[in-house]
Amino acid sequence: MNKAEFLNELSFCLQNMNNSEKNKFIIFYDEMLSDYVENGMTEEDAVDKIGDPKKIAEELLADYGSVKINLPFTGIRGLNYILTIIGFPLWGSVLLAFVLMVFSVYVIIWCVPFTTGALSIGFFTTSIIGIVGSPFVMLKNVSMGIMQLGTGIASIGISLLLGLATLGLSKRLIIITKNLNAKLAALFKKKVVVG
């Protein structure tokens, strides 16, 4: 395998990586192969020395998305635990603020279909009361009874429209919530390398 074939196969194997990261690795291995060739190796020998592009891509993708954290170490494990516990008011409050912020986003998102659903139920209840009660009102005042019957029928229409709006909004918000959940989960699925 020559240099071009190696780089093409590596590029193909790294297609799950974003382009800027992938290009960094392609340039790195291109320069490495060029250095080996300048030092007197053939392209094939240089490629053999670097290794199989599929295995290299697997290693790069395994480390892709990982977060490297340099934790301070005091040299005494127990002291690290004590410092973690003592620092809880700081990092615990930040964690609590993050959780409450995420919860408030969900509440705000779901307030709209909840409101349209509550209004739909309210208008439906109003329509039932208006339609059932209109004959009793007609006994005292015919025009008032007809108006109550018309209001009841209009309330059924408004209730149905609000119910359809609630269903449509709920379907869209379920998709939005799933996407938000996936993004939040991706924040915590990154591999942490302590170094």
N, C-alpha and C positions, 0 to 999 in steps of 0.2 A: 504494500500500500504506500503510495507516495503522499507528499504533504497535502496536496489539494484534496485528495480522496479522504485523508484523515480529517481535515478541517470540515469538509462537507458532511461527513458522517457525524462528527461531533456536533455540528450545528443542527443537524436533523434530530439527534438524540436530545438536544437541549431545547426543543421547541416549546416545552411547557414553561420555560423561563422567560421573563420579559426581555425584550430586545436589547436594552442597554446592558443588563447583566450578562446576557449571552454573548454580546459583542466583546465585552471585557475579557471573557474566558477565551474566545476565539482569537483575539489579538494576543493574549498571553501565550497560548500554545503555538500560534504562528511565529512569534518572536523566539520562543524556545526552540522550535524546529530550525528556524533560520540560524540561530546560534550554533546548534549542533552541526549544521551543514557548513558554516563558516570554519568550524574547528576540524573539518576534514571528513566528516561522516557523510554517507550517502543519505538521501531522503528516506529511503526504506529502512536503513539502520537507525536513523533518528526516530522514526515512527515506532519501530520495534522497541527502542529504548524507553520511550514515553509510555507505551502500553496501548491497550485496546480502548478506542474512543467510547465504546459502549460502557465499559467499566468506569472510565473517567467521568462520563456523564452521570452514571448512577451515583457516584460519590458526590459530585457537585450538586445534583438534585436533592440528595439526602441532606446536605448542609444548607440548601437553599431555603430561605425563610426562617432560618434559625437566628436567635438573638444571642449575642455574646455579652455576658454580664461579668464584670470583674467585681466580685464581692470582697469587701475588706475582711481579712482574717486576722484575728488577734493572736492566734497560736493556741488558744485554749477554747475547746469546743463549748464547754459550759458557759463561758463568758459570752460567746456568740449568741447562745440561746437567751441569756439574760438581757443582752443588748437588744435583741429582737423583741422581747417582751416589753422592755422599757420604752422602745420606740413605737409600740403599738398605738399610743394616742396620735402620733403623726401619721403613720401609714394606714392605721385603721380608719381614721377620719377621712382620709383621701379615698380609701376603698368604699366607705359608706356613701360619700358624696357621689362617687361614680355610679354606684348601684342605684341610688335615689334618682340620679339624673336619667339613667336608662329607664327606670320605672316610670318617671314622669313623661318621657317620650312616648312610652306605650299608652299611658293614660290619655295623653293629648290625642294620639292617633285614633284611639278607640272611642273617644267622646262623641265624635260626629255620628257614627252609626248607632251608638247607644241613644243619642238624642232623637234621631229620626225614628228609631224603633219605639221609644217611649211616646213620641208624638203620634205615631201610627196607632198604638194601642189606645191612647187617649181619644183620638178622633173616632176610632171604632166604637169605643164605649159610649161616646157622645152620640154617635149615630144610632146605636141600639136604643139608648134612652129616648132620643128624639123621636124615632119611628114608633116605638112601643107607646110612648106617652102622648103622641099627637092625637089619637082618637079621644082621649080624655079631655084634652085641651079644646078639641073641636066641639065638644058638648057645651062648653061655656062661650067660646068665641071661635067661629069657623075660620076667619081670616088668620087668627093667631095660630090655630091648629095646622092650617095649610103651610104657614111659614115654618112651623116647627118640623113638619114632615119634610119640607124642602131642605131645611138645614140638616136634618138627619141623613137624607140621601146624599147631599153634598159632602157630608162628613165621611160617608162610606167611600166616596171617590177619593177624597184627600187621604184617607187612611190607606187605601190601596196603593196610591202613588207613593206615599211615605214608606210603606212596606216594601215596595219594589226598590225604592232608593236605598233602603236599609240592606236589602239582599245584595244589590250591586256594589255598594260601598264595602260591605263585609267581605265579598269575594276579592275585591282589589286590595283591601287592607290585610287580608290573610297572606297574599303574595308579598306585600310590602313587609309584613312582620316576619315572614320566613327569610326574606333577603336580609333584613336587619339582624335576625338571629344568626344567620350564617356569617355575616361580617363580624359580629361580636364574638362568635365562637372561633373565628379565624385569628382574632387577637390573642386568644389563649391557647391555641393549638401550636403556636410556634415552638420549635425546639429550643430550649434554653441551654446554652453551653456555659458552664461556670468555669472561669479560667483565672 
